[in-house]
Amino acid sequence: MAGSSDLYSPMMSDALVILGAAGIVIPVFNRFRITPVIGFILVGLLVGPFGMGRHVFDMPWLHYVTITDPDGLEIFAEFGIILLLFSIGLELSFARLWEMRRMVFGLGSLELIVIAASLTFILAAIGQSFSGAMALGLALALSSTALVLKITETTTPVGKAALAMLLFEDIALVPIIFLLGALGPHAGSGVDNLLNTLLWGTVVVGGLLIFGRYLLPPLFAQAARTKSPELFLAASLLVVIVASLATAAAGLSPIVGALVAGLLIAETEYHSEVEQITEPFKGLALGVFLITIGMSIDLAVVWENLGSILIATVAVIVLKAVVTGVMLRIMGARRGTATEAGILMSSPSETTLIVLTAAGTAQLIQPGTAQFWQIVTALGLTVTPLLAMAGKVMAKRVDGVETPHRPADDGTRPRTLIVGFGRVGHLVADMLTRHGRPYLAIDSDADLVAHGRRLGYSVAFGNAGRGDALLRLGASESAAVILTMDEPVTAQRIVRKLRLQFPDLPILARARDADHAAQLYRAGASYAVPETLESSLQLSEAALVETGVAMGPIIASVHEKRDEFREMIMERGGLAEKPSLKTAQLREAGQG
């Protein structure tokens, strides 16, 4: 028994509970097509100190299936939010952020100020002190970055509007906290501290932008040359953590540094690989954050104050939804977009909890008041996925049609994805360019990518065989995917995965020989080109011509031989009909 107790540690026990929860929640909720956000919050409610944790002393065995150190999870929860803001930066880039400046500083500031002012007026009217009402108004006006951006896509009209408002709220978080400190009864040089923080924050962010622009490309190029996923991951996490610590040291929020780090990496050709390789860590860390939200809900307190909590929650959600929707309509958004975005942004935020804590520390609100609104916030976060679904239904009814969830068609052709940028990939890219067809080539060789970009090719770094790299690069909207790499097993795996995800996507693949072509057809390829077959036939054709054989018999024999290979591929690939060899058809059409 002594040996087993020596192996036990609270951290290990909590880790097992969290990993077990993730292993149950994600598959079950995905099976029913429900966001796992709700599942993680419910798990936190169940295994937290106000759930089964309150019965640990009566039933000691519960110690092994409950969270024993809730405070110890806070750092992991904060890391999840940091990685989320980092991934937002990866999707944005400076060019896109500059394009959104009107939305961020126009819509974002207007939405926050109007909602905060409205809540302040209502809370002051029902008896809260003005300074306390202002603190609560600013806290409750914030919306959940962690949940909203996990639910919506930032490329849709709704997602763009939500992203703009959330970005401004994240930027405004630090000034809000300093403002509350300055309003407190024991405030000292609050304004001086705010100005000092803003000064040093500007210096630190400027330094990150300058040094990052010159240091990150060679850093990730070196990591890419090693072809080591572990080194690439280590470099990514190093950049995120250093940037977050730098802004935290300057008095800003760590999420500001994470956002800047993402923006910097988004300017390099390695952004899709970084996003893909950090995705599992972001998902798990966000799961921890959601579990901590569930752990903060005391059902006993909720039951005792059920009526007032429900009224407060509904009132906050309705007010925020209406104000946000009206602001979006004023800014020119469609009715459906304004409705859906307003409802999506209506619940309080994880940062609401931070502002409530700051308000309590500054003695602007009483501890009981802070606890009440913390429960309202946790309840609002819990119903956010349900609000998102309700918003989509309402938007459909308002518009009479389903709100579009893809970027509007700008009239450009869908691009073709070329997987592999060796000699074959170069040739395919040249032919597509000659005929005015847009493309994006990807390769996991950093030197090939750098060389191709110097020559003016549209090529990005990425490992198509890992995770959802092709999906992130736009495979779902592509005209076709062309596999040119000389890696038979990897090519088959990619073809099979693409065909399962996109049944109608044209997939063209380079094959080594007829056997490999048959395997690619079985995996789901639309068209497989055996390079040894075509090169051998062309070489044979040239040899026959040079030795004096008449052109007619040559064409007939080549056509006959090609047909034999087509039949062999059909048999070995289990195809219903012979695969078409378009090169032969084109040549015969040209001669005819």
N, C-alpha and C positions, 0 to 999 in steps of 0.2 A: 504493500500500500504506500510505503514511503517513496518508493521509486516512482509510482504513478503520480503522486502529489508533486514530486519534484518536476515532472514534465508539464504540469498544468501551469498556465499563466492566463490572467484575465484577457490580455490582448489576443492570445491564440484562440481562446474561447469565443470572443467577440468576432474574430475573423471567420471562424467556422460558421457562426450564426449568419453572418452577412453573406458569405459565399453560398451557403445552403439556401438562403432566401433568394439569391439571384438565380440559382439553379432551378428553383421551383417557379418563381414569379415570372421570369422572362418567357420560358416555353409555354406555360399555361395561359398567360395573357395574350401572347402572340397567336396561340391556337384559336382563341376566340376573337382575335383582331381588336383587342382592347389595349390601349397604351399601358405599358408596365409601370407608368408613373403612379397610378392608383394602387397597384399591387405593392410597390415599395413603401408607400405611405401607410397602407394597412399593415404591412409587416412591422414597421416601426411602432405602430399603435399596439400590436400584439405582443412584441418581445421587449418593449420598453418598460421603464419604471412604473408607468401608469397602467400597463397591461398585465401580462403574466409576471412581470418583475415584482409587483406588489405582493405576490404570494410566495416569493422565494423562501422566506423564513419558515413558512408553514410546510412547504414542499421543497426541500433542498435540491432535489433533482432538477428543478426548473432552472437552477443556476447555470446548467449546461446548454440551455436553449433560449436564454435571454441575454440582453446586453447588460454586462456588469459594470462597464465604465462608459457611460454616455458622453462625458466630457472629452474622453479620449478620441471620440469619433469626429470632433469638430474640425480638426486639422485636415482630415480626409475629405470631409464635406466641403471645406473651403477650397481644397485642391480640385474637387470636381467642378466648382464654379469657375476657377481659374482656367482649367482646361476647356471649359465651354466657351469662355471669352476668347481664348486662344484660337479655337476652331472658327469662331465668328470672324476673327481677324484674317484667318486663312482664306475664308470665302470672300472677304471684302476687297482687299487691295486698296492702295491709296487712290487709284483712279476712280474706283467705284465709290469710295467714301466721299471724294470730292464732288462726284455727281449727286450724292445724297445730301449735300450740305444744307440745302433749303429745307428738306424734310427733317433733318436732324435738329437744326437750330431754329427752324420755323415751327413746324408741327410739334416737335418734341417739347420745346420750351412752352408753347402755348397750352398744350395738353396738361403738362405738369402744373403750371401756374394756375390755370382755371380750376382744375380738380382740387388742388390743395386749398385754394381760396374758398371754394364752395364748401368743402368739408370743415374748414376752419370756422366759417360763419355758422354752419349748422351746429357744430359742437359747442361753440361759444354761446349760442342761443339757448342750449339746453343745460347750461350751468357750468361748463368747463372754463377755467381761466383762459384768457386770450393766448398767453404764451403756451400753455399746455395744448389748447385747441390747435394752434399753429403747428406744434410739434406733431400732433396726431394727424393733422391734415397732410403735412409733408410726407409722413411715414406711409399713410394709407394710399396716397396718390401714386406710389411706386408700383410697378407691375413686375411679374416674375420673369426675369431673363432666362433662368434655368429651365422653366417649364414651357414658356411660350415658344422659345426658339427650338425646343425639342419637338414641339407639336407641329409647328408650321414650317414651310419652306421659304427661305429668304429670297427666292427668285420670283415668287408670286406677288401680285399686288398687295394682298393681305400681309404677307411676310415682309415685304419691303416697308410698309407703313409701320408694322410692329417693331421691326428692327430699328427704324429711325427713332421712334419714341423711346425704346429701351436703351439705345446708345446714349441719348441725351440724359436719361435718368441715371445711367451708370457714371457719366461725367459729372452730374450734379450731386452725386452722393456725398463726396468729400465736403463741398461747400455747405451742404445741408447740415452735416454733423458739426462743423465748426460754428455755424449759425446758432444751433441749439446750445452749444457750449457758451456762446456769447450772451444768450438770453437768460442763462441760469442765474439764480440769486447770488451765487459765489463766483461769477465769471470774473476773470482777471483781464488779461490782455488778449481776449478772444480774437479781435480783429487783427491785431499784430501777428498772432499765430497763423491766422488764415492767410494773410499776405505773405508771410514767410514760407508757408507750405506751398503756396502757388508759385512763388519764385523758384524754390528749390525743385519743385515738381516740373516746372518748365525746363529747367536746366537738365534734369535727369532724362526727361523724355527726349529733349533735343539731342543729348548725348547718345541715347539708344538709337535714335534715327540715323545719326551720322555714322557711328561705329558699326551698327548693324548692317547698313547698306554695303559696307566694304568687307566686313568680316564674315558674314553669314554665307555668301556664295562659295568662297573657298572652303569653309568648314564643311558644308554639306556636300560639296564636290568630292572632298577627300573621303567622307563617310560613304558616299555612293560608290567610289572606286573599290572599296573593300568588299562590296556586295554582302555586307554583314548587317542583317536587320537589327541586331542588338546594338551595334555602334550607331546606326541611324536613329534608333529610338533614344539612345543615351544623349546624342547631340540635340535632339528635339527637346527632350525634357530639361536638358541643361540650359538651353536658350530661354525656355518658359520660366524656369525657376529663377535664373539670374535677373531677368527683366522684372519679374514680380517682386523679388527682394529689393531691387533698386528703387522701384516706385514706392514700395512700402517704407523704405528707409527715408525717403523724402517726405513722408507723411501722406502720400496718396494711397488709394486702394491698390492692393496687389493686382486686381483685375485690370487696372489700367495698363500695367506693364505687360500682362498676358495679351491684351488686345494689340498693343504696339508690336510685341514679338510676332504675333500672327500676321499683322500687316506687313512686316518686313519680310517674312518668309514667303508670303503670297507674291512678292515681287520676283522670287526666284523660280526656276523651273522645277524645283523639288517640292512645291507646295502640296500637290496631290498625294505624293508618297508620305509626306509628314502627316497630313490629315488622316490618311488611312492607317498609319502605324500607331497613332495615338488614340484612335477611336475607341478601342476596347477599354483603355484606362479611363477615358472620359466617361464612358457609359457606367463603369463600375463605381467610380468616384461620385458621379451624380446619383447613383443608386444609394450610396451611403448618405448623401445629403438628404434625399427624400426620406430615408429611414429616420434620420434625426428630426425631420418635420413631424412625422407620425409619432415619434417618442415624446414630443412636446405637448401632445394633446392629452389632457387629464379628463377622462370621460366623466368622472365624478363631479368635477367642477362644471363641465358642460351640462350635465343633467340638472344640477342645482340652478343654473342660470340659462336654461335652454331657450326660453322665450326671448330674453334680451339678446342673447348671442345670435340667434337666428335672425331677429329683426335687424341687428347691426350688420350682420354679414350681407343680407339681402339688400339693405339700404346702400352699403358701400358699392356692391356689385352693380346695382341699377344706376346709381349716380355716375359711376365711372364709365359704364357702357354708353349712357346717353351723351355725356360730355365728349367722350372720345369719338363717338359716331358723328356728332354735330361738327366737331373740329375737322374731321376728315372730309365731311361734305363741303365745308367752307373752303377747304384746300383743293376741292375739285374731284374727290374720289367718287366712284360709282356708289349707288345706294347699297348694293350687295356687299361691296368691299368695306364700306363704312360700317355696315351692320355687323359683319363677321369680325372685323378688327376690333370694333368697340366691345363686343361681348368677350372676345379672346383676351383683351387687355384689362378686363374689369376686376379681376381678383387682386388682392394684395400680393406682396412679393417677399422673397426670402430676405431682401434688403430692408423690408419693413421691420423685420425683427431686429436688425442692426440699429435702425434709427430709433425704435422704441427703447432699446437698451441705452442708447446715448441720451435720449430724453429723460429716462429714469435716473441716469447718473448725474445729469444736470439739474435734477430735482424739479423738472417742469411738470411731471406727472407722478402720481402716487404709485407704489408697487402694485396695489390691487387693480388700478386702471391699466397699468402696463400688462399685467397677466390677462385681463379680460381681452384686450386687443390682440395679444399674442395668440390667444385661442381663436379669435375671429380670423386672424391671418392664416393660422394653420388650417382652419376649416376652409377658408377661401382657396388656399393652395390645393387642398384635397379635391375640390370640385372643379379645378381649372380644366382638366381633360373633358369633363362633362360639359362645361361652358363652351369649349372649342367645338364639340359636336353640335351643341345647340346653335352656335353661331353659324355653322355651315347650313343647317336646316333653315334658319331664319333668312340667311342670305339668298338661298334658293327661292324661298317664297316671295321675298321682296322683289327680286329681279324677274321672277317667273321662269328662270333657267338656272342651271347649276353654275355657281361662281367658278370661272376658269382658274385652274390651279397650275397652269403652265405659263411661262412668259408669252406675251403676245407675239404673234408671227410678224417679224419685221421685213418679210419679203425675201430674205436671204435663203439660199439653199441649205439644207442640212448637210453637215460635214461628214466626211468619211474618216473612220478611225483606222490608222495603219499601225499594227502591232509588230514592232521590230523595225529598226532603221539601219539595217545593213545594206548591202548592194541591191538586194531585191526591193527593200523598202524605199530606197532612194529612187529607183526606177519607177515604182508605182507612184510616188509623190510627184515626180516630174511629169508623168502622163496625166495625172489628175490636174495639175497646174496648167498644162498645155490646153486642156479642154475646159478650163474655168470652173473646176469642181473644188470646193474648199475641203481641206483635210486637216487632221491632227495626227502626227506620228508620235509614238511613245516607245521608249527603249529604257532598259535598266542599266545600260552602259553610259556612265556620266560623260566619258570622253566623246563618244559618238554623238550624244545629245549636244554637247558644247560645240563640236565641230559643225553639226548640222545647223545650229542656230547662227553660227558665224557666217554660214553660207546663205542664210536667209530662209531656211526651211522652217515650217511650223512644226516644231518637235518639242516634246516635254519629257522630263524624266518620270518614269513610273515602272512598277513591276506588275504587268498584267496578270500574272499567275497568282498574285496574292490578294486575298480579300475582295473588295468591291472596287478595285482600281478603275476598271472600264466603266462601271456604272457612274462613278464620280466624274469621269471624263466625258460623260454624255452619251454612252452607248444607247440609251433608250431613245434618244432623238437623232441618232446617226442614220445616214443614208445606207451605210453598210459598214461592216467590220472586216478588215483584210488582215489575215495572219500571215506574216512573211518570215517568221523566225524558223531557224533550223533546229527546233527542239520538239521532236515528235510527241513525246508524252505530255509536255506542257501544252502543246497545241490542241491535242485531243481534250485535255481537261478544260481548257478555256472554251472550246467549241461546245462541249457538253453543258457547261455552266451558262453560257450565253443563250443556248437554245432553250434551256429550262426557264430562264428569266424572260426572254423575248422570243416567243414562238414565230413571229413574222419577220424578224430581223434577217436581212441577207448577210450570210457569213461565208466569206471566200477565204480559202486556206491553201497555203503552199504545202505540197506533199513531197516526200522524198521519192516514193515509187508507188506502184499500183496498190501494193498491200497497205501502205500508209494512207493512201487516198480512200481505200475501202473503210479503214478504221475511222477516218474523219467523217465519211458519209454516215456511218453508224452512229457517230457522236452527235450528228445533226447539222453538218456543214451543208450549205446550199450548193457550193461548188468547190471541188478540190482539184488542184492542178499538179499532177505528178511531174516534177521537173526532169527526172531521168527519162521519162517517156517522151516528152516533147523534144528535149535536146537530142535524144537518140534518133528520133524520127527525122528531125531536121538535118542531122549529120548524115544519116543514111540517104536522104533525098539529095543532098549535095554530092555525095560520093557517086550515086547512080548517074547524075547529070554529067559529072566530070568524066565518067567512064563511057559515055556515049549512049546511054539508054534513052529512048524516046520519052518525052515529057508525059504523054498520055498514060502509058503503063506505070510510070513512076507514081503519078497522082493516084491511080487506082490501087496500086499495092500499098502505098502509105495509108490511104483511106481504109483499106481492108485491115491493115495491121492495127490502126487506131481503133477500129471497130472491135477487133479481138480484145484489146485492152479494156474497152468500154464494157464488154460482156463479162470479162473477168472481174472488173471492179463491181459490177452489178451483183454477181454471184457472191463474192466475198463480203460485200458491204450489206447484203440482205436488202437490196433496193428492188422496188416494184418494176422499175424500168431502167434502161441504160442511161447513165449520166451523159448530159449533152457536153460535147467538147466544142466550145464556141470558137476556139482558134481555127479549127478545121472548117466550120461553117463560114467564117469570115473569109478565109482564104479562097474557098471554093466560090463564094459569092463574088469576090473580086475578080476571079479569073473568068467567071461566067459573063 
